[in-house]
Amino acid sequence: MTEAAEREIRSLFESHQEYEQIQERLLADPIIQIALLIKQGNWQEAHHIAQAHEGNPEADYWHGIIHLIEGDDWNANYWFNRSKKTSPRPAAQINRIQKRRIACLDEAHPTCDSTNPIRM
């Protein structure tokens, strides 16, 4: 976050202390932690926190997101069902991705990107 953006956000609060308290509460929230860890690319730690909060619909939803990132669509759908939310990917897109993964078994396939399971 740029300094200017942080100053603007801080200006919304009556005091610096109020801003710090809200920031601490947000960072203590496991759902916020999961989202931030995913954004940072730390899927394993995000997965650990999601598992620790199994049964919380929001944690279960993010657990599904983590499995989408890993390329495990079946497991992702299991967690989306548990969270009672739908996958953020339409079924047609999931089918297309699965077909690409099968094609990527042949390493010479031009659409294969083994470094990024989302783009694969």
C-alpha positions as CSV (number, residue, x, y, z in Angstrom):
1,M,0.0,0.0,0.0
2,T,1.4,3.4,-0.9
3,E,1.9,6.0,1.9
4,A,-0.8,8.2,0.3
5,A,-3.3,5.4,0.3
6,E,-2.5,4.5,3.9
7,R,-2.9,8.2,4.9
8,E,-6.3,8.4,3.2
9,I,-7.5,5.2,5.0
10,R,-6.2,6.5,8.3
11,S,-8.1,9.8,7.8
12,L,-11.4,7.8,7.9
13,F,-10.8,7.0,11.5
14,E,-10.9,9.4,14.4
15,S,-7.5,8.4,15.7
16,H,-4.4,6.5,14.8
17,Q,-5.2,4.2,17.8
18,E,-8.6,3.4,16.4
19,Y,-7.0,2.5,13.0
20,E,-4.4,0.3,14.7
21,Q,-7.1,-1.5,16.7
22,I,-9.2,-2.2,13.6
23,Q,-6.1,-3.4,11.7
24,E,-5.2,-5.8,14.6
25,R,-8.8,-7.2,14.6
26,L,-8.8,-7.7,10.9
27,L,-5.4,-9.4,10.8
28,A,-6.5,-11.7,13.7
29,D,-9.5,-12.9,11.6
30,P,-8.7,-16.3,10.1
31,I,-10.7,-15.6,7.0
32,I,-8.7,-12.5,6.3
33,Q,-5.5,-14.4,7.0
34,I,-6.5,-17.1,4.5
35,A,-7.2,-14.5,1.8
36,L,-4.0,-12.6,2.5
37,L,-1.9,-15.8,2.4
38,I,-3.5,-16.8,-0.9
39,K,-2.7,-13.4,-2.3
40,Q,0.9,-13.8,-1.2
41,G,1.1,-17.2,-2.9
42,N,1.4,-19.0,0.4
43,W,-1.3,-21.7,-0.3
44,Q,0.1,-24.2,2.1
45,E,-0.3,-22.0,5.1
46,A,-3.7,-20.8,3.9
47,H,-4.7,-24.4,3.6
48,H,-3.5,-25.1,7.1
49,I,-5.7,-22.3,8.5
50,A,-8.7,-23.3,6.4
51,Q,-8.4,-26.9,7.8
52,A,-8.2,-25.6,11.3
53,H,-11.5,-23.8,10.9
54,E,-13.3,-26.6,9.1
55,G,-17.1,-26.2,9.5
56,N,-17.0,-22.4,9.3
57,P,-18.7,-21.8,5.9
58,E,-16.4,-19.0,5.0
59,A,-13.3,-21.1,5.8
60,D,-14.8,-24.0,3.8
61,Y,-15.3,-21.7,0.9
62,W,-11.7,-20.5,0.9
63,H,-10.6,-24.1,1.4
64,G,-12.3,-24.7,-2.0
65,I,-10.5,-21.8,-3.6
66,I,-7.2,-23.2,-2.4
67,H,-8.0,-26.5,-4.1
68,L,-9.0,-24.7,-7.3
69,I,-5.6,-23.0,-7.2
70,E,-3.9,-26.4,-6.7
71,G,-5.9,-27.9,-9.6
72,D,-7.9,-30.3,-7.5
73,D,-11.4,-29.4,-8.8
74,W,-13.1,-32.4,-7.2
75,N,-11.9,-31.5,-3.8
76,A,-12.7,-27.8,-4.4
77,N,-16.3,-28.7,-5.3
78,Y,-16.5,-30.8,-2.1
79,W,-15.6,-27.7,0.0
80,F,-17.9,-25.4,-2.0
81,N,-20.7,-27.8,-1.3
82,R,-19.9,-27.8,2.4
83,S,-19.9,-24.0,2.4
84,K,-23.2,-24.0,0.6
85,K,-21.7,-21.7,-2.0
86,T,-21.0,-22.3,-5.6
87,S,-17.7,-22.4,-7.3
88,P,-16.5,-19.0,-8.7
89,R,-15.8,-20.9,-11.9
90,P,-18.6,-21.8,-14.3
91,A,-18.9,-25.5,-15.0
92,A,-17.9,-25.0,-18.7
93,Q,-14.7,-23.3,-17.6
94,I,-13.9,-26.2,-15.2
95,N,-14.5,-28.7,-18.0
96,R,-12.2,-26.7,-20.3
97,I,-9.5,-26.6,-17.6
98,Q,-9.8,-30.3,-17.0
99,K,-9.4,-31.0,-20.7
100,R,-6.3,-28.9,-20.8
101,R,-4.8,-30.7,-17.8
102,I,-5.3,-34.0,-19.6
103,A,-3.6,-32.5,-22.7
104,C,-0.8,-31.3,-20.5
105,L,0.1,-34.9,-19.7
106,D,1.8,-34.6,-23.1
107,E,4.5,-32.1,-22.0
108,A,4.9,-30.8,-25.6
109,H,1.3,-29.4,-25.5
110,P,1.5,-25.7,-26.3
111,T,-1.1,-24.6,-23.7
112,C,0.6,-26.3,-20.8
113,D,1.9,-24.0,-18.1
114,S,2.9,-26.3,-15.2
115,T,4.0,-23.3,-13.1
116,N,0.5,-21.9,-12.8
117,P,-2.3,-24.4,-12.3
118,I,-4.9,-21.6,-12.8
119,R,-3.6,-20.8,-16.3
120,M,-3.1,-24.5,-17.3
